Amino acid sequence: MYGSSTQFRSWTFKDEHELKRLRVQANADFIDKFGADMTAEQRMQHFLTAEEEHLMVRSYEHSLRDFCKKFRDPRDGRIRMLPSATTTAQHYFKRFYIYNSVMDYHPKEILVTCVYLACKIEEFYVTINDFVHNVRGDKKKAIEIILNNELQLTQELQFNLIIHQPFRPVEGLLIDIKTRFPQLHDPERLRPYIEDFLERVNLTDAILLYSPGQIALAAVTTAVSRLGENLDHYVTDILFPEEQKHHLSVLIEAVRKIKKMVKNTEPPLSDSVKKEIEAKLERCRNQQNNPNSSQYRANYSEWDDEDLPIASSPFSGDVSMGVERIRSPSAY
């Protein structure tokens, strides 16, 4: 149940102000650590601001969505990424950059690691070699990056890998509407609009602020509105009978805010702005976590062969901590 989950206890936040405060703190902590010998002016010129970090993360959230939409199994092109795996990856990515700076861990490297880990948790079985077939560039290097980052990602997520998603609540609402609200003809018509809403909500902070049930209701009511109908009577009189009316105002306000966040979804960065921030990031990023740096390669070469992940296994690097045995509720 969501109410007793780590998602609720550790990864559902009070409001957008709390999220902003934590992200600003992550930015400040990195600058304090790596800019200790710089003046305030030098810091401003050298490091990314919290706003620039925000823009980078938002841009890569779009990239993550696009990567998952284009993903194909190289052995069978008909096999596509599960929506549940995409949603789980989006949660992981957002969670990671609440407490970490993009200057410490580049989003393009964390992105693919989030998706690969999400595939395991959502039981979308794919070997690491088949997975990187969808990654541009050097496949061997991509494997190295993913497997080297996987344990770090898992630790930063506090090993809280189960994601409660809105898909099941949506199905419950559709069944209930069919059963108790026949005034809405053929609720199956809503599915394309619901899917569109759920895809866009993953690009907002709503998934860090609201429950899957609240997001599901926002998706369904939005879909009904797009068909020129409404569910007011269903929500106020059927879904919430008289003895539960005290919950109604809170739910309505949550749904309203979720819809507003989705409506105001930030578009991807323009190529020119992204290129400018990327160039600045390359100059100020932590070289110990940069796969192209001599520092990174030196650290990597110091590892014993026994410590290196085995790339041939679809669950490589995770057997010792049991990741392959963890399943999301949506995987059943």
C-alpha positions as CSV (number, residue, x, y, z in Angstrom):
1,M,0.0,0.0,0.0
2,Y,1.2,3.5,-0.9
3,G,0.4,4.9,2.5
4,S,2.8,2.6,4.3
5,S,5.5,2.6,1.5
6,T,9.0,4.1,1.4
7,Q,7.7,6.2,-1.5
8,F,5.2,7.9,0.8
9,R,7.6,8.2,3.8
10,S,10.8,9.2,2.1
11,W,10.0,10.4,-1.4
12,T,6.8,12.3,-1.2
13,F,7.5,15.9,-0.3
14,K,5.5,18.7,1.3
15,D,5.5,21.1,-1.6
16,E,7.5,22.6,-4.5
17,H,9.3,24.9,-2.1
18,E,10.8,22.0,-0.2
19,L,12.0,20.4,-3.4
20,K,13.6,23.7,-4.6
21,R,15.3,24.1,-1.2
22,L,16.8,20.6,-1.4
23,R,18.0,21.1,-4.9
24,V,19.5,24.5,-4.2
25,Q,21.3,22.9,-1.2
26,A,22.8,20.2,-3.4
27,N,24.1,22.8,-5.8
28,A,25.6,24.9,-2.9
29,D,27.2,21.8,-1.3
30,F,29.0,20.9,-4.5
31,I,30.2,24.5,-5.0
32,D,31.4,24.7,-1.4
33,K,33.3,21.5,-1.9
34,F,35.0,22.2,-5.2
35,G,35.2,26.0,-5.1
36,A,36.6,26.4,-1.6
37,D,39.6,28.4,-2.9
38,M,37.6,30.6,-5.3
39,T,36.1,34.0,-4.8
40,A,32.3,34.5,-5.0
41,E,32.7,36.0,-8.5
42,Q,34.9,33.1,-9.7
43,R,32.3,30.6,-8.4
44,M,29.5,32.3,-10.3
45,Q,31.5,32.2,-13.5
46,H,32.8,28.6,-13.1
47,F,29.9,26.6,-11.7
48,L,26.3,26.0,-12.8
49,T,23.7,27.9,-10.9
50,A,20.8,26.1,-9.2
51,E,18.6,27.3,-12.0
52,E,20.9,26.0,-14.7
53,E,21.0,22.7,-13.0
54,H,17.2,22.7,-12.9
55,L,17.1,23.4,-16.6
56,M,19.5,20.6,-17.3
57,V,17.6,18.0,-15.3
58,R,14.3,19.1,-17.0
59,S,15.9,18.7,-20.4
60,Y,17.2,15.2,-19.6
61,E,13.8,14.2,-18.3
62,H,12.5,14.8,-21.8
63,S,15.5,12.8,-23.2
64,L,14.7,9.9,-20.8
65,R,11.1,9.9,-22.0
66,D,12.2,9.9,-25.7
67,F,14.8,7.2,-25.1
68,C,12.1,4.9,-23.6
69,K,9.6,5.7,-26.4
70,K,12.2,4.8,-29.1
71,F,13.6,1.8,-27.2
72,R,13.4,-1.5,-29.1
73,D,14.7,-5.0,-28.3
74,P,17.3,-5.7,-31.0
75,R,16.2,-9.3,-31.2
76,D,12.6,-8.4,-31.7
77,G,11.7,-4.9,-32.8
78,R,8.1,-5.4,-31.7
79,I,9.1,-5.4,-28.1
80,R,9.0,-1.9,-26.6
81,M,9.7,-0.4,-23.2
82,L,6.9,-1.0,-20.7
83,P,5.2,2.2,-19.5
84,S,5.7,1.0,-16.0
85,A,9.5,0.8,-16.6
86,T,9.5,4.4,-18.1
87,T,7.6,5.7,-15.1
88,T,9.9,4.0,-12.6
89,A,13.0,5.4,-14.4
90,Q,11.5,8.9,-14.2
91,H,11.0,8.5,-10.5
92,Y,14.6,7.3,-10.0
93,F,16.0,10.2,-12.1
94,K,14.0,12.8,-10.2
95,R,14.9,11.4,-6.9
96,F,18.6,11.2,-7.7
97,Y,18.8,14.9,-8.5
98,I,17.0,16.1,-5.4
99,Y,20.1,15.4,-3.3
100,N,22.8,15.3,-6.0
101,S,24.2,17.9,-8.4
102,V,24.5,17.4,-12.1
103,M,28.1,18.7,-11.7
104,D,28.8,15.6,-9.7
105,Y,27.0,13.1,-11.9
106,H,26.2,13.9,-15.5
107,P,22.5,13.4,-16.3
108,K,23.2,11.5,-19.6
109,E,25.0,8.8,-17.6
110,I,22.5,8.7,-14.7
111,L,19.6,8.6,-17.3
112,V,20.6,5.3,-18.9
113,T,21.4,3.8,-15.5
114,C,18.0,4.7,-14.2
115,V,16.3,3.1,-17.2
116,Y,18.4,-0.1,-16.9
117,L,17.7,-0.4,-13.2
118,A,14.0,0.3,-13.8
119,C,13.9,-2.5,-16.4
120,K,15.0,-5.0,-13.8
121,I,12.5,-3.8,-11.1
122,E,9.6,-3.8,-13.6
123,E,10.7,-7.2,-15.0
124,F,11.3,-6.0,-18.5
125,Y,14.0,-8.5,-19.1
126,V,16.8,-7.3,-21.3
127,T,20.5,-8.1,-21.2
128,I,23.0,-5.3,-20.8
129,N,24.3,-5.9,-24.3
130,D,20.9,-5.7,-25.8
131,F,20.1,-2.6,-23.7
132,V,23.0,-0.6,-24.9
133,H,22.1,-1.4,-28.5
134,N,19.7,1.5,-28.0
135,V,22.4,3.8,-26.8
136,R,24.3,6.0,-29.2
137,G,28.1,5.7,-29.4
138,D,30.6,3.3,-27.9
139,K,28.5,0.3,-26.6
140,K,31.4,-1.1,-24.5
141,K,31.8,2.3,-22.8
142,A,28.1,2.5,-22.2
143,I,28.1,-0.8,-20.4
144,E,31.0,0.3,-18.2
145,I,29.2,3.6,-17.3
146,I,25.9,1.8,-16.5
147,L,27.4,-0.9,-14.4
148,N,29.8,1.5,-12.6
149,N,26.9,3.9,-11.7
150,E,24.3,1.2,-10.8
151,L,25.3,0.7,-7.2
152,Q,25.8,4.4,-6.6
153,L,22.3,5.1,-8.0
154,T,20.8,2.4,-5.8
155,Q,22.5,3.8,-2.7
156,E,21.4,7.3,-3.5
157,L,17.9,6.0,-3.8
158,Q,18.3,4.5,-0.3
159,F,17.6,1.1,-1.8
160,N,13.9,2.3,-2.1
161,L,13.3,0.8,-5.5
162,I,9.6,0.0,-5.5
163,I,7.5,2.6,-7.2
164,H,3.8,2.8,-6.7
165,Q,2.3,4.1,-10.0
166,P,-1.1,5.5,-11.1
167,F,-1.8,2.7,-13.6
168,R,-3.6,0.4,-11.2
169,P,-5.7,3.2,-9.7
170,V,-6.7,4.2,-13.2
171,E,-7.9,0.7,-13.9
172,G,-9.8,0.8,-10.7
173,L,-11.5,4.0,-11.5
174,L,-12.5,2.9,-15.0
175,I,-14.0,-0.3,-13.6
176,D,-15.9,1.7,-11.0
177,I,-17.2,4.2,-13.5
178,K,-18.4,1.4,-15.8
179,T,-20.2,-0.2,-12.8
180,R,-21.6,2.8,-10.9
181,F,-21.7,5.6,-13.4
182,P,-23.3,4.4,-16.6
183,Q,-24.0,8.0,-17.6
184,L,-20.5,8.1,-19.0
185,H,-20.7,6.1,-22.2
186,D,-17.9,3.7,-23.1
187,P,-15.1,4.8,-20.6
188,E,-12.6,2.9,-22.8
189,R,-12.7,6.0,-25.0
190,L,-10.7,7.8,-22.3
191,R,-7.5,5.7,-22.6
192,P,-5.6,7.7,-25.2
193,Y,-6.1,10.9,-23.2
194,I,-5.2,9.2,-19.9
195,E,-2.0,7.8,-21.4
196,D,-1.1,11.2,-22.7
197,F,-1.7,12.8,-19.3
198,L,0.3,10.1,-17.4
199,E,3.2,10.6,-19.8
200,R,3.2,14.3,-19.3
201,V,2.8,14.2,-15.5
202,N,6.1,12.3,-15.3
203,L,7.8,15.5,-16.6
204,T,6.6,17.4,-13.6
205,D,7.2,17.3,-9.9
206,A,3.7,16.1,-9.3
207,I,5.0,12.5,-8.9
208,L,7.1,13.7,-5.9
209,L,4.2,15.5,-4.3
210,Y,1.0,13.5,-4.8
211,S,-0.2,10.0,-4.4
212,P,-0.7,7.6,-7.4
213,G,-4.5,7.7,-6.7
214,Q,-4.6,11.5,-6.9
215,I,-2.7,11.5,-10.1
216,A,-5.0,8.7,-11.5
217,L,-8.1,10.8,-10.8
218,A,-6.5,13.9,-12.3
219,A,-5.8,11.8,-15.5
220,V,-9.3,10.4,-15.7
221,T,-11.1,13.7,-15.1
222,T,-8.8,15.4,-17.6
223,A,-9.6,12.8,-20.2
224,V,-13.3,13.1,-19.6
225,S,-13.1,16.9,-20.0
226,R,-11.2,16.5,-23.3
227,L,-14.3,14.6,-24.6
228,G,-16.5,17.5,-23.5
229,E,-18.1,15.7,-20.6
230,N,-17.5,15.8,-16.8
231,L,-17.4,13.5,-13.8
232,D,-18.5,16.0,-11.1
233,H,-21.5,13.9,-10.0
234,Y,-19.4,10.7,-9.9
235,V,-16.6,12.3,-7.8
236,T,-18.8,14.3,-5.4
237,D,-21.7,11.9,-4.8
238,I,-20.5,8.4,-5.8
239,L,-16.8,8.2,-5.3
240,F,-17.1,10.1,-2.0
241,P,-20.4,9.3,-0.2
242,E,-21.6,11.5,2.6
243,E,-19.6,9.9,5.4
244,Q,-16.3,10.6,3.4
245,K,-17.1,14.1,2.3
246,H,-14.4,15.5,4.7
247,H,-11.7,14.1,2.3
248,L,-13.3,15.6,-0.8
249,S,-11.9,19.2,-0.6
250,V,-8.4,18.0,-0.1
251,L,-8.6,15.6,-3.1
252,I,-10.2,18.3,-5.3
253,E,-7.4,20.7,-4.5
254,A,-4.7,18.1,-5.1
255,V,-6.3,17.2,-8.5
256,R,-6.5,20.9,-9.4
257,K,-2.8,21.4,-8.7
258,I,-1.7,18.3,-10.6
259,K,-3.6,19.4,-13.6
260,K,-2.1,22.9,-13.4
261,M,1.4,21.4,-13.2
262,V,0.8,19.2,-16.2
263,K,-0.6,22.1,-18.2
264,N,2.5,24.1,-17.4
265,T,4.9,21.4,-18.3
266,E,8.2,22.9,-19.2
267,P,9.3,22.3,-22.9
268,P,12.7,20.9,-23.7
269,L,15.6,23.5,-23.8
270,S,16.4,25.0,-27.1
271,D,19.5,23.5,-28.7
272,S,21.5,26.8,-28.2
273,V,20.7,27.1,-24.5
274,K,21.4,23.4,-23.8
275,K,24.7,23.6,-25.7
276,E,25.8,26.6,-23.7
277,I,25.0,24.9,-20.3
278,E,26.5,21.6,-21.4
279,A,29.7,23.4,-22.3
280,K,29.8,25.0,-18.9
281,L,29.1,21.7,-17.2
282,E,32.0,20.0,-19.0
283,R,34.3,22.6,-17.5
284,C,33.1,22.3,-13.9
285,R,32.0,18.7,-13.5
286,N,33.6,16.4,-11.0
287,Q,36.4,14.7,-13.0
288,Q,36.4,11.7,-10.7
289,N,33.0,10.8,-12.1
290,N,33.8,11.7,-15.7
291,P,34.4,8.6,-17.8
292,N,36.5,10.6,-20.2
293,S,38.9,11.9,-17.6
294,S,42.3,10.5,-16.6
295,Q,41.2,10.6,-12.9
296,Y,38.2,8.3,-13.6
297,R,40.3,5.9,-15.6
298,A,42.9,5.8,-12.8
299,N,40.3,5.0,-10.2
300,Y,38.8,2.4,-12.4
301,S,42.1,0.7,-13.1
302,E,42.7,0.4,-9.3
303,W,39.8,-2.0,-8.9
304,D,40.6,-5.7,-8.6
305,D,39.1,-7.9,-11.3
306,E,36.9,-9.5,-8.6
307,D,35.3,-6.2,-8.0
308,L,34.3,-5.5,-11.6
309,P,30.6,-6.3,-12.6
310,I,30.1,-9.1,-15.0
311,A,28.6,-7.5,-18.1
312,S,27.3,-10.8,-19.7
313,S,24.5,-11.3,-17.1
314,P,21.2,-9.5,-17.5
315,F,21.3,-8.9,-13.7
316,S,25.0,-8.2,-13.5
317,G,26.3,-6.5,-10.4
318,D,23.2,-6.9,-8.4
319,V,23.1,-10.5,-7.2
320,S,24.9,-9.6,-3.9
321,M,22.3,-7.1,-2.9
322,G,19.3,-8.9,-4.3
323,V,18.1,-6.4,-6.8
324,E,17.0,-9.1,-9.1
325,R,14.6,-10.3,-6.5
326,I,12.9,-7.0,-5.9
327,R,9.7,-6.5,-7.9
328,S,7.5,-3.4,-8.4
329,P,3.8,-4.0,-7.7
330,S,3.2,-3.2,-11.4
331,A,5.4,-6.2,-12.3
332,Y,2.9,-8.7,-11.1
